[in-house]
Amino acid sequence: METSVIPKNSGSRLEGMADVPGICELSLTRAVIQYTESGKAQGSAQDIGLGLVVDGRFAGASEVLDLGSGKLKILDLSSELVILDWIHQPTLEHINKLIARKGEDLGTYSFRLAIELLGRAGYGPLTRSILFRIGFRDISQDLDLHEGTVVRIAINSSGAFVRAHLDYSSGSLIFTVPGPERCREKEKELVAAFPQNEIVCMEQRYIPGAIQYEVLFSVPPGLESLRSKCSVIRGGLMQLLRVFEPERYEVLSQHLAIFGSRDTLSRISLDEPAPEAIDLSYDLEGGTHARSADTVH
């Protein structure tokens, strides 16, 4: 096998993923990927963590279009990379034209493409976090529209806020409560808002000067189960708003009664039905089969 040496001072650089050890000339352009920006656990409210690589000649500095927000990002894909699908070249060319125009059409088209791609990819461990982001994005826009994916609830007249965000990888809801000590009254209201869920107090191990509570959910076995968990999260947050911000609760309730709640996940049509898990120990004893949707993994 012949080898060639590129002079150190030649200024040349290998094409493709040459900056990744063990990878030859392979461009990531046209790849649909799942991504997470380092240091930005929540990101923008519009981002969904599903990206299209529009320029992937170098994995260490790839230009990626988030299909939720329609925003371009420069990401390092040389370490962790999950490729869900590929798009055709004509589709990429159309997207590049929309990028050049810098209009609102890009965001509309890219999100419609995201819905189609998620339907084709199906429900599974690789897409679950993306679907959770979309579901919680709907909740955030309905209850507390702002630039982040956090629902804020005022807990007293001094302007202190409880911040609720979703851990997309586990699907657990995390509340950050300001203050050095636990408040039993607020804990009671949290338990009342999520009576069917286990709630864990993490105290000040992660954020100094604040207490964190994690509302645990079982891993949803399918898209419909994930949608139902988003409904539980929405209902629990509305219950907390009713207790701590009754005026805001009344305004939101009237608004949602008129216009309805956002449900973007209902637009995703999966190619295959989600598999149903059956408890064999119960089924063999002659009882009706039980789904494992309520099992915590």
N, C-alpha and C positions, 0 to 999 in steps of 0.2 A: 504494500500500500504506500503510495507516494504521500509525502507530507510537504507542507510549505510553511515558511516562516514569514510573518509580517514584521518588518522592521519596527523597532520601538518608536521611532520618531516619524513614522510615515504618515500619521494622522488617520490611517485607515481603521475601520471598525467592522467587524463581522455583522452581516445582516441577521435578521430574525432574533431568536432568543440566545444569542451568543454570550450574553452576560449571565446565563444560567449554566452552572457546571453540568456537563453530561448531556446537554441539549444541543442539537445541531440547528440547521437553518429552518426554523418554524415560526411563522408569524401568527400572533394572537388576533390579528385583525379579523373582525366578523364574529368573534367568540362572544357568547352570552355567559356572563360569569356571576357568581355570588361573591360579594366583597364586603369587607368591614374596614373602615378607615381607622388606622391606629391612633389612639388618643382621642377618638370621637365616638364614644359608645352609643350615643343617641343620634347625633347628626342633625341634619335639617328635617323639618316636619314633612317635607315632600319626598325626601329620599326613601327608597325602599330596599336598598342593598342589592338590587339587580341591575347589572351594568352591561352595556354593549361596548366592546373594545373597538373604537374607530381607528386607532393607530397603535398597533401592538408589535411594531418591529423590535422594540427592546422591552423585555418584561419588567425591567427595573424602573421604567418610566413610561408606562403605557397611558394613552389618552382614552379615558372611559366616559361614556355617557350614561348617567343614571337614568334608567327608564321611567322612574317615578317623577322626578323633578325636571328632567330634561336639561340638567346641568352637566357641564364637562368637568372632569377631574383628572389629575395626573396621579396615578397610583403605582405603587411598587407591587408587582405581581410575581416577583421572582421567588418568594418564599412559600406563601399559601395561595393556592389557586384551585378553584372549583369551577369547571366548565360545565354548564348545564345544556347548552345547545349552540348551534351556529345559525347565522342568517345568510341569505343568499346575497350575492354581490349587487344585484339591482336594488335591493332594499337598503344596503349600505350607501349606495350612490344617492338614493333619494334622501336619506338622513343627512348626508354631507351637504346636500343642497339646502335642506332646512336649517342646518347649522350656519351656513354662510349667510342666509337671510336674516338670522337673529330675530325671528318672530315668535309669536306664541304658538304657531302651528307645531313647532318641535315638541313642546311638552305634551300636547294633545295626542300627537301621532305616536310618540315614544311610549306613553302610558297604555294606549290601545295595543301597541305591539307587546308590551309587558304582559297584559292580560292574556293575549293569545299564546305567548311563549310559556306562561305558567300553566295554562291548560294543557299544552303539549307535553311539558315536563312532568306533569302529574304531582300528586301529593306524596311527600316522603321526607326523610331527614334533611335532605339538601334544600328543599324548598320551604320547609315549615317555618323557619325564621323569617323568610321574606313575607310569607302569608300573614304571620303575626304582626309584622311591621305595618302591612297594609290595613289590617283590622284595627290596630291601635291608632293608626293615623286617622281613621274615620272617627274614632272616639274622641281623639284630641281636637279635631276640627269641629265636632259637634259641641263639646263641652268647654273648650278653652283654646280658641283659635289664636295661635301666635307662631313664632318661627321655630319653636322646638317641639319635640314629641314628649311633652310633660303636661300633665293636668295639675293645675295649682288650685288649692283649696285654702281659703283664709280661715284660720282657726281662732283668731281673736281680733279685737278692734285695733291693735297696734300694728297690724299689717304683716304679721308672721304667717307664712304659708307652709302648708304641707305639700310636697311635690311627689306625684305618683308617676312612675315610668315603668315600662315593661322590659323585662329581660328577654330579648327575642330568642335566645338560644334555648332557654329553659321554659319560657312562657310564664314565668312567675311575675307577679305585680309587686313592685317595690315602692314603699312609702318612705320618704325622708322627712323626719319631723325635727324642726329646730329645737335646741335646748339640751342641756347636759344630763337631764334625768328623765326617766320614764313618767308618763302621765297616765294613770289608771283610767281616768274618765275617757280619754281619747282612745285608749286600747279597747274599752268596752264598746265604743261606737264602731271601731274597726271590726271587731268580732261580729257585731250585729249586722254590719254591711255585708260580710262574707261568712255566713253561719256554717256553710258546708265545707269550708277550706281550712286547712291547717295554716296557722300564722306563726312565724318565727321572728323573735326580736334579736337583732344583731348589735344593739347598743352602739358604742362609739368605736368599734374596731376598724371601720372603713372610712368614716367621715368624722373628724374631730368636731365636737360641739353639736352633734346631731345624732338622733336615734333613727335606726332604719328597721322597718318591718317588712318582711317578705311574705306575701300571700301565695301559697303554693298551689299549683294546679297539676293534675295528672297530664301525661303526654297524650295529646289528642290522636286517636288512631286514624282520623280522616278529616277531610275539609269541613264536613258538617259539624263534627265535634269541635273543631277549632272555632267555627262561627258561634257555636253555643257558648263556648268559654269567653269569647269576646262579649257576648250578651251579658254574661254574669259579671264581667268586669265593668261594663257600662252601667248595669243596674246598681252595683255596689258603689261606684263613684257618685251616681245620682243620689243614692241614699245618704252618703256623707255630705253632699252639697245641701240636701234637705235639712240636715241637722245643723251644719255650721254656717251655711249661707242661704237661708230660706228665701230671701228676695231674688237672688240669682237663680235659685232652683225654680221659682215660679216662672221667671222669664224664659229659662231654657225649656221648661215643660211645655209652655204655650207654643214656643217656636217649633219644637220637635213634633208637637201634636198637629201643627199646621203643615209643616214641610216634610216631616218624617226623618228618620235616622239614616245616616249614610250606611250603605252596606255594599261596598265595592266587591267584597269576596263573592257575593251572589252572581257577579258577572263572569266568574271563572267557570268554564265548563270543562270538566276533566274527561279525558278519553276513556278511562277505566274507572269503575266504581271502587271505592276504598274497600280493602279486605276486612272481613268481620272476624274478630277473634272470639273464640268460644271457650268457656271454662269447662274442660272435659270432665273434671272431677264431679262437677254438679250435673252435667248433662248425662253422664253414665248412671247416676243414681235415680234417673227417671224424672228429674225436674226439667223445667223449661230452661233452654240454654241462656246463659248470661254473658253479655258483652263485657270486655275488659276495659271499657272506656274510663271507668272510675278507679283503675289501679294506678297507683303512683309508681313511676319507674325511676 
